[in-house]
Amino acid sequence: MGEFFEKIDLNKVLRYLVFMFLCLMAQNMVFGHIRPFGVRPMLLPAVAAAVGMFEGATWGPLFSLLMGYFADMSFVEHRVFFLLLLPALSLFSAFMSQFFINRRFFAFMGVAFLAELITALMQMLKTLAGDAWSTDMLAVVALQTAFSMPPAALAYFLPERWSRE
C-alpha cells in the first residue's frame, strides 16, 4: 500500500484539483450568467477533454469523475449526468490522443468540439425524454456548441504546460 502512495505526485494532484475547482467556479459564476441567444456556454466538457488528453486514461477520468460529482451538485436539474458524462469524455479524449491524434492545440479543439457537441446532444436527449420533439432543439445544440468553443480554448493551456514539466 505504501508503494502506491509513493508513486502519486501530490503536487500534480493538487494542481489539477485547484484547476478543476476554478473551472467549476468559472462555469457557475461567469459562464452561467452569459447567455447569448438564450444558451449557456459549457466549459466543463472541454476541461474533461483536456485532462484526459494530457493525463491519460487513468488520471483523466478520475479527475473528471470528481469534477462531475461537484458539477452535478451545482446543476440542480441534473442528478448523475455530469458524473457519468465527464469521465466518459475524458476517457474518449485520452484514447484519441493515445492512438489517433497529437496533443497540439488544433487537435485538442477538435476533441473539445466533439465533447461539447456530445454534451449538448445528451442534454437535448434528456430534455426530449420529458418533452416532445422540436427542431428548435437542434438549433440550441448548435448554438451551445458554437458558444462553448471560445471558453474551451482556455482549458488547453494549463494541462498542456503541466504535461511538459
Backbone bond lengths (Angstrom), bond angles and torsions (degrees), N, CA, C in turn:
res aa  C-N    CA-C-N  psi(-1)  N-CA   C-N-CA  omega(-1)  CA-C   N-CA-C  phi
1 M - - - 1.448 - - 1.523 110.37 -
2 G 1.301 117.06 -35.10 1.458 120.81 -179.57 1.512 112.58 -65.69
3 E 1.349 117.38 -32.55 1.456 120.80 179.34 1.521 111.67 -64.87
4 F 1.339 116.52 -34.96 1.459 120.34 179.20 1.515 110.81 -62.39
5 F 1.325 116.73 -45.08 1.458 120.16 -178.09 1.514 112.17 -72.98
6 E 1.332 118.00 -24.18 1.458 120.03 176.95 1.525 111.32 -72.14
7 K 1.332 118.11 -27.26 1.465 122.10 -177.95 1.523 112.83 -83.33
8 I 1.302 118.08 -14.03 1.463 120.90 -178.92 1.520 109.52 -80.72
9 D 1.314 115.84 126.54 1.461 121.49 175.80 1.530 107.30 -85.26
10 L 1.308 115.66 99.63 1.462 121.09 -175.59 1.528 112.01 -63.13
11 N 1.310 116.51 -32.81 1.462 120.49 178.44 1.528 110.27 -63.39
12 K 1.347 116.72 -43.45 1.462 120.91 178.89 1.521 110.89 -65.48
13 V 1.326 117.52 -42.56 1.459 121.33 179.51 1.522 110.65 -61.13
14 L 1.312 117.39 -44.57 1.470 120.41 179.97 1.527 111.53 -66.71
15 R 1.331 117.20 -38.96 1.464 120.09 178.01 1.521 111.33 -60.38
16 Y 1.334 115.93 -46.89 1.467 119.38 -179.02 1.522 111.92 -69.24
17 L 1.303 117.79 -35.60 1.465 119.19 177.59 1.528 111.23 -64.52
18 V 1.317 116.62 -42.55 1.468 120.18 177.60 1.528 110.26 -67.40
19 F 1.338 117.27 -42.20 1.462 121.80 178.50 1.526 110.93 -58.64
20 M 1.315 116.43 -47.87 1.465 119.64 -178.33 1.520 111.44 -70.01
21 F 1.322 117.51 -34.44 1.460 119.97 175.99 1.528 110.21 -63.93
22 L 1.320 117.51 -44.09 1.469 120.85 178.78 1.530 111.56 -65.64
23 C 1.329 116.92 -36.71 1.474 119.76 176.59 1.520 111.02 -66.97
24 L 1.313 116.73 -38.43 1.463 120.16 176.83 1.527 110.87 -65.90
25 M 1.319 116.64 -39.50 1.466 120.34 176.53 1.527 110.80 -66.22
26 A 1.325 117.01 -40.40 1.476 119.98 177.65 1.524 110.62 -64.54
27 Q 1.334 117.09 -38.81 1.462 120.47 178.13 1.522 110.70 -61.99
28 N 1.310 116.72 -43.15 1.462 120.34 -176.42 1.520 113.53 -80.07
29 M 1.308 117.62 -38.64 1.464 120.47 -172.54 1.525 113.65 -94.33
30 V 1.305 117.98 -28.96 1.468 120.09 -177.34 1.531 110.52 -107.12
31 F 1.331 116.16 -62.07 1.463 119.64 -174.54 1.520 112.33 -72.94
32 G 1.313 117.90 -17.39 1.457 120.35 175.85 1.515 112.78 -71.50
33 H 1.337 116.51 -21.13 1.460 121.20 -178.38 1.523 113.00 -103.01
34 I 1.318 116.55 -10.42 1.465 120.73 175.75 1.521 106.47 -91.93
35 R 1.316 116.61 114.92 1.465 120.44 -177.19 1.531 110.65 -133.00
36 P 1.333 116.91 75.16 1.469 117.86 175.61 1.530 110.26 -69.29
37 F 1.301 116.01 129.02 1.467 123.40 -178.67 1.531 112.32 56.64
38 G 1.315 116.56 25.15 1.461 120.96 175.22 1.510 115.78 83.38
39 V 1.336 119.07 7.66 1.462 121.25 178.55 1.523 110.00 -112.39
40 R 1.304 115.73 150.34 1.454 122.44 -179.04 1.530 109.85 -101.99
41 P 1.340 118.76 121.07 1.465 119.73 175.30 1.535 110.12 -64.04
42 M 1.314 115.80 142.41 1.462 121.40 -179.54 1.520 109.95 -111.13
43 L 1.304 116.93 127.08 1.455 122.99 177.72 1.529 111.46 -97.68
44 L 1.312 117.97 -30.91 1.458 122.71 -170.24 1.529 114.57 -62.54
45 P 1.343 120.87 -40.18 1.469 118.13 177.41 1.533 113.11 -62.38
46 A 1.320 116.98 -36.35 1.463 120.07 178.27 1.530 111.09 -69.44
47 V 1.318 117.25 -35.57 1.464 120.69 176.94 1.529 109.67 -65.03
48 A 1.328 116.67 -43.50 1.464 120.35 177.47 1.528 110.51 -61.58
49 A 1.323 117.04 -40.07 1.467 120.58 178.79 1.527 111.06 -66.34
50 A 1.323 117.37 -40.20 1.459 120.79 -179.94 1.526 111.30 -66.31
51 V 1.308 116.48 -44.32 1.463 119.63 -179.25 1.529 109.93 -66.33
52 G 1.322 117.11 -40.13 1.456 119.47 177.06 1.516 112.14 -64.83
53 M 1.326 116.39 -39.21 1.456 120.60 -178.78 1.524 111.68 -64.85
54 F 1.320 117.47 -39.77 1.463 120.08 -173.67 1.522 114.43 -99.23
55 E 1.314 118.38 -18.17 1.464 119.63 -179.68 1.513 114.00 -110.92
56 G 1.315 117.68 -3.82 1.448 120.50 172.75 1.516 114.35 88.35
57 A 1.325 114.37 -173.50 1.461 121.80 -171.14 1.524 113.74 -82.09
58 T 1.317 119.04 -3.19 1.465 120.75 176.94 1.521 111.32 -103.81
59 W 1.328 115.27 -58.94 1.469 119.06 -176.04 1.522 112.11 -73.26
60 G 1.321 117.66 -36.27 1.466 120.80 -179.49 1.525 113.02 -57.82
61 P 1.336 118.62 -56.40 1.466 118.89 177.60 1.529 113.64 -64.68
62 L 1.328 117.18 -30.37 1.467 119.36 178.34 1.528 111.01 -65.68
63 F 1.329 116.58 -47.10 1.465 119.74 176.74 1.528 110.69 -64.78
64 S 1.330 117.35 -39.34 1.458 120.81 -179.91 1.521 112.09 -68.50
65 L 1.317 116.91 -31.51 1.461 120.54 175.40 1.524 110.24 -63.18
66 L 1.309 116.29 -43.50 1.461 120.37 177.97 1.521 111.06 -65.40
67 M 1.336 117.14 -42.60 1.455 120.06 178.32 1.527 110.75 -66.32
68 G 1.326 117.70 -36.96 1.455 121.39 177.65 1.518 112.52 -64.50
69 Y 1.321 116.23 -35.84 1.466 120.61 177.57 1.529 110.58 -61.75
70 F 1.315 116.17 -47.75 1.463 119.91 179.94 1.527 112.07 -73.08
71 A 1.323 117.90 -30.38 1.467 120.46 176.36 1.521 110.62 -65.70
72 D 1.324 117.39 -39.56 1.462 119.95 178.06 1.517 112.05 -67.01
73 M 1.312 116.95 -28.58 1.463 119.11 175.73 1.523 111.39 -72.88
74 S 1.321 117.49 -30.61 1.459 119.28 -177.83 1.528 112.63 -87.24
75 F 1.332 118.31 -24.53 1.460 122.11 174.80 1.517 107.65 -99.69
76 V 1.309 116.83 101.42 1.462 120.18 -172.96 1.528 112.78 -69.73
77 E 1.326 118.02 -19.00 1.457 119.57 -179.34 1.532 112.51 -78.51
78 H 1.325 116.85 -9.22 1.461 120.97 179.91 1.527 109.47 -114.69
79 R 1.321 115.98 143.31 1.468 119.41 176.87 1.519 110.63 -102.29
80 V 1.301 117.42 -59.68 1.469 120.62 179.16 1.534 110.85 -128.01
81 F 1.299 117.04 22.13 1.460 121.68 -175.49 1.523 111.62 -62.79
82 F 1.315 117.10 -57.89 1.468 120.64 -177.80 1.523 111.46 -73.13
83 L 1.301 117.91 -28.09 1.460 121.52 177.10 1.520 110.96 -61.09
84 L 1.309 117.45 -34.19 1.460 121.94 178.33 1.525 112.41 -90.95
85 L 1.328 116.67 -38.29 1.459 120.47 -172.44 1.527 113.30 -75.85
86 L 1.318 118.68 -45.53 1.464 120.21 -174.45 1.525 113.60 -63.94
87 P 1.349 120.19 -43.14 1.476 117.67 175.04 1.534 113.04 -64.48
88 A 1.331 117.05 -33.73 1.467 119.89 177.36 1.528 110.50 -65.44
89 L 1.328 117.33 -41.82 1.464 120.73 177.23 1.520 111.28 -65.25
90 S 1.312 116.34 -38.94 1.459 120.96 178.81 1.527 111.09 -65.95
91 L 1.317 116.74 -41.31 1.461 120.61 177.75 1.529 110.71 -65.93
92 F 1.332 117.04 -40.67 1.460 121.39 176.37 1.527 110.40 -60.60
93 S 1.324 116.69 -44.30 1.461 121.18 179.75 1.528 111.03 -64.47
94 A 1.328 117.13 -41.35 1.464 120.56 178.30 1.525 110.79 -63.76
95 F 1.316 116.79 -41.79 1.461 121.22 178.72 1.525 111.08 -63.44
96 M 1.340 116.06 -46.14 1.461 119.77 -179.72 1.533 111.40 -62.42
97 S 1.329 117.40 -42.90 1.467 119.80 -178.07 1.520 111.86 -74.22
98 Q 1.309 117.53 -22.76 1.462 120.22 178.63 1.527 111.65 -77.33
99 F 1.334 117.51 -37.02 1.455 119.88 -170.27 1.527 115.56 -117.36
100 F 1.334 119.34 -25.44 1.461 118.96 -168.82 1.526 115.39 -122.34
101 I 1.306 119.05 -32.54 1.461 120.46 -174.87 1.520 110.24 -127.40
102 N 1.329 115.32 162.86 1.459 118.57 174.59 1.528 109.46 -86.62
103 R 1.294 116.49 -179.74 1.463 120.47 -176.76 1.532 111.37 -104.50
104 R 1.298 116.76 37.03 1.459 122.14 178.08 1.524 110.70 -89.41
105 F 1.326 115.76 170.86 1.459 121.78 -173.04 1.525 112.66 -61.77
106 F 1.326 118.21 -46.42 1.461 119.88 -175.78 1.527 111.88 -69.86
107 A 1.323 116.79 -33.95 1.465 119.08 174.63 1.527 110.15 -67.12
108 F 1.334 116.08 -38.87 1.462 119.19 176.32 1.526 110.86 -62.90
109 M 1.327 117.49 -41.26 1.464 119.79 -179.91 1.527 111.29 -63.70
110 G 1.321 117.44 -33.13 1.457 120.18 174.73 1.520 111.85 -65.88
111 V 1.323 116.63 -44.44 1.469 120.69 177.94 1.524 110.25 -67.73
112 A 1.316 117.40 -39.37 1.469 120.46 177.99 1.526 110.39 -64.84
113 F 1.331 117.30 -38.27 1.466 120.24 176.33 1.527 110.75 -60.15
114 L 1.327 116.33 -45.17 1.465 119.73 178.01 1.528 111.27 -63.67
115 A 1.327 117.01 -39.95 1.466 120.55 179.05 1.529 110.94 -64.61
116 E 1.320 116.65 -42.71 1.468 120.45 178.40 1.528 111.08 -66.20
117 L 1.325 116.42 -40.61 1.464 120.60 179.59 1.530 111.09 -66.10
118 I 1.319 116.78 -43.15 1.467 120.38 178.27 1.517 110.60 -63.18
119 T 1.323 117.05 -41.32 1.464 120.41 178.42 1.521 111.19 -62.11
120 A 1.322 116.62 -46.02 1.465 120.18 179.82 1.530 111.20 -64.74
121 L 1.332 117.29 -39.92 1.467 120.16 178.05 1.528 111.75 -65.86
122 M 1.326 116.74 -39.40 1.467 119.74 178.34 1.529 110.83 -67.07
123 Q 1.330 117.05 -37.32 1.460 119.58 175.13 1.525 110.52 -64.97
124 M 1.345 116.69 -37.52 1.455 120.04 177.76 1.531 110.41 -64.88
125 L 1.319 117.26 -42.41 1.462 120.42 179.29 1.525 111.58 -64.93
126 K 1.323 116.21 -35.87 1.465 119.74 176.84 1.529 110.14 -65.05
127 T 1.319 116.95 -41.41 1.460 121.12 177.01 1.523 110.93 -68.06
128 L 1.312 116.20 -38.13 1.457 121.07 179.80 1.525 111.88 -63.92
129 A 1.314 117.53 -30.04 1.460 120.44 179.78 1.525 111.40 -64.86
130 G 1.325 117.50 -27.86 1.456 120.45 -179.91 1.512 114.17 -104.52
131 D 1.322 118.46 -9.70 1.459 122.72 -176.62 1.522 110.48 -128.35
132 A 1.308 114.49 -178.52 1.462 121.03 175.77 1.528 109.37 -90.55
133 W 1.312 116.85 163.57 1.458 122.47 179.52 1.514 110.76 -71.56
134 S 1.320 115.62 139.86 1.448 122.14 174.90 1.519 107.96 -144.32
135 T 1.320 117.24 139.06 1.457 119.75 178.77 1.528 111.48 -69.63
136 D 1.327 117.16 -17.07 1.463 120.29 175.95 1.524 111.50 -63.91
137 M 1.324 116.90 -24.10 1.465 120.09 178.59 1.524 111.33 -62.48
138 L 1.337 116.83 -36.73 1.460 120.02 178.70 1.523 111.48 -68.01
139 A 1.331 116.39 -34.56 1.461 119.81 176.21 1.526 110.47 -66.17
140 V 1.328 116.81 -39.24 1.462 120.36 177.60 1.523 110.48 -64.90
141 V 1.333 117.23 -40.65 1.470 121.23 177.31 1.528 110.23 -60.91
142 A 1.322 117.07 -45.97 1.463 120.89 -179.97 1.529 111.50 -64.51
143 L 1.325 117.15 -43.57 1.468 119.81 179.86 1.522 111.74 -66.87
144 Q 1.330 117.28 -42.90 1.467 119.28 179.67 1.521 110.85 -63.15
145 T 1.318 116.66 -40.71 1.463 119.63 178.35 1.531 110.92 -65.41
146 A 1.320 117.17 -43.16 1.466 120.70 -179.03 1.524 111.79 -65.88
147 F 1.318 117.24 -44.03 1.463 119.79 -178.68 1.528 112.62 -77.36
148 S 1.310 118.18 -10.24 1.459 120.99 176.69 1.522 112.59 -87.72
149 M 1.301 117.88 -12.93 1.461 119.79 -176.36 1.538 114.02 -71.02
150 P 1.332 121.54 -40.40 1.473 118.15 176.24 1.533 113.70 -61.05
151 P 1.345 120.23 -44.49 1.465 117.60 174.28 1.528 112.98 -65.65
152 A 1.329 116.61 -28.65 1.471 119.62 179.30 1.520 111.34 -62.99
153 A 1.317 116.77 -33.60 1.468 119.82 179.08 1.520 111.24 -62.41
154 L 1.325 117.69 -31.42 1.466 121.27 -179.99 1.523 112.42 -69.25
155 A 1.336 117.08 -24.56 1.458 120.60 -177.09 1.524 113.07 -74.57
156 Y 1.308 118.21 -10.78 1.466 122.27 -174.14 1.526 113.46 -80.70
157 F 1.310 117.83 -39.11 1.458 120.83 -161.10 1.530 114.74 -71.24
158 L 1.307 119.64 -44.77 1.469 119.53 -179.14 1.530 112.97 -68.35
159 P 1.336 120.50 -47.98 1.471 118.10 176.95 1.530 113.10 -61.20
160 E 1.324 117.25 -35.12 1.456 119.96 178.29 1.521 110.58 -65.61
161 R 1.303 116.82 -42.33 1.464 121.12 178.39 1.520 111.72 -65.01
162 W 1.321 116.48 -42.61 1.465 120.08 -179.59 1.511 112.06 -68.28
163 S 1.317 118.41 -28.31 1.464 119.82 179.98 1.515 111.45 -72.70
164 R 1.332 117.86 -23.07 1.462 121.47 178.02 1.514 112.21 -79.88
165 E 1.329 117.92 -18.87 1.468 120.65 -177.12 1.509 112.07 -77.03
